[in-house]
Amino acid sequence: MNQFIVTAALAEVKALRYTPAGLPALDLELIHHSEVSDQGSPRQVGLQLRAVAFGAMAEKLRNQAIGSEWQFSGFITAAKAKPTLSKQIVFHIQDFQTVPILHQQ
């Protein structure tokens, strides 16, 4: 199963583009910071994540403010078109919603 859920802020939203099939596509950069428990000890984690959204999801995301925080869900794939063992990943956003109050920092 390939399902990824992350709370992150919009760091960059590029210009809306269209696929060869005419589908709206939006490239984004997300930033995540949190504290997790690792082997019983707290650990600060952070990452910048390359993401993409298509169709109606791209249209909705392009209107959101830089710095706004959301809970995103979708799947992760290799950054290159061929499914190789790439070290670079892209998060394909399939849904986003407001951050649940219990998880806001």
C-alpha positions as CSV (number, residue, x, y, z in Angstrom):
1,M,0.0,0.0,0.0
2,N,1.3,3.5,-0.9
3,Q,-0.6,6.1,1.2
4,F,1.1,9.2,2.7
5,I,-0.5,11.7,5.0
6,V,1.5,14.7,6.3
7,T,0.7,18.1,7.9
8,A,2.8,20.7,6.1
9,A,2.9,24.3,5.1
10,L,2.9,25.6,1.5
11,A,6.4,26.9,0.8
12,E,6.1,27.4,-2.9
13,V,3.3,27.2,-5.4
14,K,4.4,27.4,-9.1
15,A,2.3,28.6,-12.0
16,L,-0.6,26.3,-13.0
17,R,0.4,24.3,-16.1
18,Y,-1.5,21.8,-18.2
19,T,-0.5,18.2,-19.1
20,P,-0.5,17.2,-22.8
21,A,-4.0,15.8,-22.2
22,G,-5.2,19.2,-21.0
23,L,-5.4,18.4,-17.3
24,P,-4.4,21.2,-14.9
25,A,-1.2,20.4,-13.0
26,L,0.4,22.3,-10.1
27,D,3.9,21.8,-8.8
28,L,4.4,22.7,-5.1
29,E,7.0,22.6,-2.3
30,L,5.8,21.7,1.2
31,I,7.6,22.1,4.5
32,H,7.0,19.9,7.5
33,H,8.3,20.2,11.1
34,S,7.2,18.1,14.0
35,E,8.4,16.2,17.0
36,V,8.1,12.4,17.0
37,S,9.1,9.7,19.5
38,D,12.0,7.5,18.3
39,Q,13.1,4.6,20.5
40,G,11.3,6.4,23.4
41,S,13.1,9.7,22.9
42,P,11.7,12.9,21.4
43,R,13.2,13.8,18.0
44,Q,12.7,16.9,16.0
45,V,12.1,16.2,12.3
46,G,11.7,18.5,9.3
47,L,11.7,18.1,5.6
48,Q,11.0,19.9,2.4
49,L,8.9,17.8,0.0
50,R,8.3,18.2,-3.7
51,A,4.6,17.7,-4.5
52,V,2.2,17.8,-7.4
53,A,-1.6,18.0,-7.8
54,F,-3.8,17.5,-10.8
55,G,-7.3,18.4,-11.9
56,A,-9.7,20.1,-9.5
57,M,-7.1,19.5,-6.7
58,A,-4.6,21.7,-8.5
59,E,-7.2,24.4,-9.1
60,K,-8.1,24.4,-5.3
61,L,-4.5,24.5,-4.1
62,R,-3.3,27.3,-6.4
63,N,-5.5,29.7,-4.4
64,Q,-4.1,28.9,-1.0
65,A,-1.7,31.2,0.7
66,I,2.0,30.6,1.0
67,G,2.8,29.6,4.6
68,S,-0.7,28.2,5.2
69,E,-0.7,24.8,6.9
70,W,-2.8,21.8,5.7
71,Q,-3.1,18.1,6.2
72,F,-2.3,16.5,2.8
73,S,-3.0,12.9,1.7
74,G,-2.0,11.0,-1.4
75,F,0.9,8.8,-2.5
76,I,4.6,8.9,-3.2
77,T,6.3,8.0,-6.5
78,A,9.7,8.3,-8.1
79,A,10.5,11.8,-9.5
80,K,11.3,10.4,-12.9
81,A,8.7,9.0,-15.3
82,K,10.2,5.5,-15.3
83,P,9.6,3.6,-12.1
84,T,13.2,3.1,-11.2
85,L,14.9,3.1,-7.8
86,S,15.1,6.8,-7.7
87,K,16.4,8.6,-4.6
88,Q,14.1,11.6,-5.4
89,I,10.4,11.4,-4.7
90,V,7.3,13.4,-5.5
91,F,4.2,13.4,-3.3
92,H,1.1,13.3,-5.4
93,I,-1.6,15.2,-3.5
94,Q,-5.1,13.6,-3.8
95,D,-6.7,15.6,-1.0
96,F,-6.1,18.3,1.6
97,Q,-8.0,19.7,4.5
98,T,-7.6,22.0,7.5
99,V,-5.3,20.7,10.1
100,P,-7.1,18.9,12.9
101,I,-7.0,21.2,16.1
102,L,-5.4,18.4,18.1
103,H,-2.4,18.4,15.8
104,Q,-1.8,22.1,15.4
105,Q,1.4,23.5,16.9
